[in-house]
Amino acid sequence: MLKENIKQVRKSRGLSQEELAIKLNVVRQTISKWEQGLSVPDAEMLISISEVLETPVSTLLGENISESKVDDLKAISEKLEIINLQLLQSKNAKRKIIHWILILLCVIIIVIFISLILLKSPYLNWNYNEPEKAVLGVAFHSFEWLFVRIAPIILIISIVGIVLTRKK
């Protein structure tokens, strides 16, 4: 039903698959797969399709707007509720991933700080007369110098991000 509706509305608007694909920022093959029923657009894309085609999502999903009966309105509201739940799940999944990435970043920064403290800046004791050690010493010194100045800022931003992305 969805595949025929997308194709029918696209043709009624005088759009080719290529033109619709450009407006939706997808490849033409994606439109073709939708119209052949080989795949279906996700909820966010379905909303984008309805906006580009200037057609309600319910029409794309198979509802006939001319028959506005109570059952039809109930079916539309149920489908919209499902779409909203899918969007919410997607948003929660993204929030959860960002939350754990920020926690991992904080742990990495703390581990590096502890390592630097335990190493007690060994570059100060290196013999810079040997070229290999001189390069290694300068590289380590540069890393430590940059890390000590930037990491606290990143750590604070990450902690704020963790607080903002926690589950409420």
N, C-alpha and C positions, 0 to 999 in steps of 0.2 A: 504494500500500500504506500509506504513512504517513498519507495523508489519511483513509482509511477507519478506520485504527486510532485516530487522534485522536478522530474523531467517535464511534466505537463505545465507547471507554473513557469519553469525556466523558458520553455518554448513560447508560452503565452506572453512573456515579457520581451520576447524577441532576442534572447541571449543565447549564444553558443556555449558549449561546455567550457571552451577556452576563456570566454569573457567572464563567465561566472567564476571560474577558477581564479582569475586575476583579481576579481573583486573580493574573493574570500581568502586570498593569499595561500592558495593550495595549488597543486599541479592538476592539469586537466584529467589525468588518469584517476585522481581521487573522485572527481565528479562522475566519471564514467563508472567507477566501482559502486558508487552510491546508487546510480540509476540502474545498474544491473543487479543490484541487491547483493553484491559480493561483500560489501561492508556498509556500516551505517555511521553517520556522524554522531559525535558525542553531544552532550546537552549544550555546551557552550557554542559549538559549531552550528547546531540546529538553530539556536537563537540568531547567530550571524546570518545564516541562510535566510531565515525569515525576514530579517532586516533588509538584506540586499534585494530579495525578491518582493519586498513590501507585502508579505503574506503572513497571516498569523501562524504561529507554530502549530496550533490545533488543526489548521487546514493541511499543513505538511504531514501531520501525523494521521490524517484521514478523516477528520471531522468535516462535516458539511455545515457551513455557517448558516445557510438558508434555513436549515431545520434547527431552530433554537428552542428545543424542548428542554424540560428540566433534566432529563436523563443525559442529554448532550452536554449541558452545562456541568453536570456532575462528572462526566467522563473527562471533559476538558480540565476541570479543576484537579482531578486525580492525576492526569498526565502532567500538569504543571507542577503539582506537588512532588511527583517523582523526579522531574527535572530539577526542581529546587533542592531536593535531597541529594541528587547526584552532584550538583554544584557545591553544596555544603561539604559533602564527603571529599571532593577534590580539594577544596580549600583547606579542610582540616588535615588532609594528607600532606599538602605542601607545607603547612604550618609546622606539622610534626617533624618533617624532614629538616626544615630550617632550624628548628629548636635543637635537634640532636647534632646538627653540624656545628652550631654555635657552642654547644657543650663540649664537643670534641676539640674545637679550636681553643677553648679555655684550658682544657686539660693539656693539650700540646704546648701551649705557651707556659703553663706552670711547670711542666716537665723540663722544658728547655731552660727556664730560669733556675730551677734546682740544679740542673746539670752544670750550668755556668757558675753557680755558687760553689759547687763541689770541686770544679776544676780550678778555681781560684785564678782565673785569667792566666793561663800558662804562656800566652804569647809574650808576656813581660820577661820571662826567663829564657826564651829561645835565643839560640846563637844565630844571628842574622848574617853571619859570614858565609854560610852555606846557602847557595841560591834556592835550593828546593825548600829548605826550612824557612827562608826569608819570605818566599811566596806564600807558603802555608801560614806562616805567622801573620802576614799582612791580611790574608783572606780571613783568617779566624778573628783577627782584631776588627776588621771591617764588619763582619757579621755581628760580632758582639756589640760593637758600637751602635750599629743600626738597630739591632734587636732591642737593646736596652732603652732606646729612645722611642721606638714605634710600638713595641709589644704592650706596654701599659695602656696606651690609647686603644689598641685593638681589643685588649682584655676588657676594658671598661665598656666599650661599645658592644662586645659580645655578651657581657653580663646583662646589660640593658636589653639586648635582643632576646636573651633567654627569659627575662622577666616578662617581656611583651608577648612572647610566643607561647608562654606556658598555657596549659589547658585551664580554662576557667570553669 
